[in-house]
């Protein structure tokens, strides 16, 4: 379950690492939204990272990219990032780093 302390740390990390992303909350969902530019395409991709207050940080946030590219998409429209998630280590900010890595590997 999300605590105020954890949210403050997440907010600070995102503000410092990705200040172009904006925080939002529509309880019980919360997250960040911003744009990343594809190195190869030069196109701007909307990126939304979203989690449920009752599940986070126990579960990784969902990642939505518009427009979609590549083939790793779940039925709910989220990007499938199927690696290990450690609630004590992983954050929204390092999830953005994973998105950047995905973009680089998949031709964005």
WOLIN-V904255 format. One record per backbone hydrogen bond with DSSP energy under -1.0 kcal/mol. CO is the residue of the C=O (numbers start at 1). NH is the residue of the N-H. E is the energy in kcal/mol with one decimal. If there is no record, write none. Layout:
# WOLIN-V904255
co-><CO	CO>
nh-><NH	NH>
e-><E	E>
This chain:
# WOLIN-V904255
co-><3	4	5	6	7	8	9	10	11	12	13	14	18	22	24	26	28	29	30	31	32	33	34	36	38	43	45	46	47	48	49	50	51	52	52	53	55	62	63	64	66	72	74	78	86	86	91	92	93	94	95	96	97	98	99	100	101	102	103>
nh-><7	8	9	10	11	12	13	14	15	16	17	18	21	33	31	29	53	26	51	24	49	22	47	45	42	38	36	66	34	64	32	62	30	55	56	2	59	50	79	48	46	80	77	74	89	90	95	96	97	98	99	100	101	102	103	104	105	106	108>
e-><-2.5	-2.5	-2.1	-2.7	-3.0	-2.3	-2.6	-2.7	-2.6	-2.3	-2.9	-2.5	-2.2	-2.2	-2.3	-2.2	-2.9	-2.6	-2.7	-2.4	-2.9	-3.2	-3.3	-3.1	-2.2	-3.1	-2.2	-2.4	-2.3	-2.8	-1.8	-3.4	-2.2	-1.4	-2.4	-2.9	-1.1	-2.6	-3.5	-2.8	-2.8	-3.6	-2.0	-3.3	-1.8	-3.3	-1.2	-2.0	-1.5	-1.4	-2.0	-2.5	-2.3	-2.5	-2.7	-2.4	-2.3	-1.7	-2.4>
